[in-house]
Amino acid sequence: MIDTLDIEVLAEEFSEESKRKPQERETAVDDQSEHARFETAVAQCNYETVLEQFSKAKGIEHRFCDPDTKEREALGIEVDPKKETESDWRKREQVWLSRMADCKLRRVLFVCGDNHYDAFAQLLESNGFNVQRGAHYDISDEEFHDNADNVIETHEHKGDFKEW
């Protein structure tokens, strides 16, 4: 799809900081273990999102759009994802929009979660983006965590924004 649509920018609901957190939880089995700390460090150094991998393979720009912890605190956005409210989601989407504002005339594939599928598309439209949506898959949180390959992808096509 990236080649077919001539995507210029790959963007996602993620931050440089947040991509490390799952690795920390998964590998820090024993805080006293030197080996566990070494494995955590190695995993953090080598971890890339799928979009980062695609961007490098295709030689196209990649953007993380989510605010990090310090930015969330400064913007009054809940830091703990388990305590986030819909209001926090909308604030995060405003940050994404600000980070994508220069892309109105570029083809962008934006990947986000189900909680943002409709609201973020509407925000983009209300700010001059022409949004087109592709397939939308409703999956439960449990299904998502059981199969991390299930993602909702959104992209812009020369002013047209599509969700796949």
C-alpha positions in Angstrom: 0.0 0.0 0.0 2.9 2.4 0.8 4.2 2.1 -2.8 0.8 2.0 -4.4 -0.3 5.2 -2.8 3.1 6.8 -3.0 3.2 7.6 0.7 5.6 10.4 1.7 5.3 10.4 5.5 4.6 7.6 7.9 3.2 8.9 11.2 1.9 7.2 14.3 0.2 7.5 17.7 3.4 6.8 19.5 6.3 8.7 21.0 10.0 7.9 21.1 9.6 7.5 24.9 6.5 5.2 24.8 8.0 2.7 22.4 10.4 1.6 25.1 7.9 1.0 27.9 6.6 -2.4 26.7 10.1 -3.7 26.5 10.9 -2.5 30.0 7.9 -4.4 31.4 8.6 -7.6 29.5 12.3 -7.9 30.2 12.7 -6.6 33.7 11.9 -10.0 35.3 14.3 -9.6 38.2 15.6 -6.1 39.1 18.6 -7.7 40.9 19.6 -9.7 37.8 22.5 -8.1 35.8 21.4 -10.2 32.8 17.8 -8.9 33.0 19.2 -5.3 33.0 21.4 -6.1 30.1 18.6 -7.6 28.1 16.4 -4.6 28.8 19.1 -2.2 27.6 19.6 -4.3 24.4 15.9 -4.5 23.7 15.5 -0.8 24.1 18.4 0.0 21.7 17.1 -2.3 19.0 13.3 -1.8 19.3 11.7 0.0 16.3 8.1 0.3 15.5 6.8 -1.3 12.3 6.4 2.2 10.7 10.0 3.1 11.6 11.1 -0.1 9.9 9.0 0.6 6.8 10.3 4.2 6.7 13.9 3.1 6.7 13.2 0.3 4.1 11.4 2.7 1.8 13.6 5.8 2.5 10.6 8.0 3.6 10.0 10.3 6.5 8.7 8.9 9.8 7.1 10.9 12.7 6.1 10.0 16.2 3.2 12.3 17.1 2.3 11.5 20.7 3.5 13.8 23.4 6.0 12.4 25.9 5.5 12.4 29.6 6.9 15.9 30.2 4.7 17.3 27.4 1.6 15.5 28.7 2.2 17.0 32.2 2.7 20.5 30.7 -0.5 20.1 28.7 -2.6 18.7 31.5 -2.9 15.3 29.9 -3.1 12.2 32.1 0.2 10.3 32.0 -1.1 6.9 33.1 -2.9 5.3 30.0 -5.2 3.4 32.3 -6.5 6.6 33.8 -6.9 8.5 30.5 -10.3 10.0 29.7 -11.8 11.0 26.4 -10.8 14.6 27.2 -7.2 13.4 27.4 -7.5 11.6 24.0 -8.8 14.8 22.4 -5.9 16.8 23.8 -3.4 14.2 22.4 -5.1 14.4 19.0 -4.6 18.2 19.1 -0.9 17.5 19.5 -0.9 15.1 16.6 -2.6 17.7 14.5 0.1 20.3 15.4 2.8 17.8 14.4 1.1 17.0 11.1 0.0 20.6 10.2 2.8 20.9 7.6 1.5 17.8 5.7 -1.7 19.0 4.2 -0.3 18.6 0.7 1.7 15.5 1.4 0.6 11.8 1.3 0.7 10.6 4.9 -0.2 7.2 6.4 -1.2 7.8 10.0 -1.6 4.8 12.3 -3.7 5.3 15.4 -5.9 3.2 17.7 -9.6 2.7 17.6 -10.3 5.3 20.3 -9.2 7.9 17.8 -10.4 6.6 14.5 -13.4 8.8 14.0 -12.5 11.8 16.2 -9.0 12.3 14.8 -10.4 12.0 11.2 -13.0 14.7 12.0 -10.3 16.9 13.6 -8.2 16.6 10.4 -11.2 17.4 8.2 -12.1 20.5 10.3 -8.5 21.7 9.8 -8.4 21.5 6.0 -7.3 17.9 5.5 -9.3 15.9 3.0 -9.8 12.6 4.8 -10.5 9.2 3.2 -11.0 6.1 5.3 -10.3 2.5 4.5 -11.3 -0.6 6.4 -12.0 -0.3 10.1 -11.6 -3.3 12.3 -13.3 -3.4 15.7 -11.2 -5.5 18.1 -11.4 -5.7 21.9 -8.4 -4.7 24.1 -7.9 -8.3 24.8 -7.7 -9.2 21.1 -5.3 -6.3 20.5 -2.9 -7.4 23.2 -3.2 -11.1 22.1 -2.3 -10.1 18.5 -0.2 -6.9 18.4 -0.3 -7.0 14.5 -3.9 -5.6 14.6 -3.6 -1.9 14.0 -5.8 0.8 12.6 -3.9 2.7 9.9 -4.8 6.2 8.7 -3.2 8.0 5.8 -3.4 11.2 3.9 -3.2 11.1 0.1 -2.3 14.6 -1.3 -4.9 16.3 0.8 -6.9 13.1 1.1 -6.6 11.3 4.5 -7.5 7.6 4.5 -7.9 5.1 7.3 -7.1 1.5 6.4 
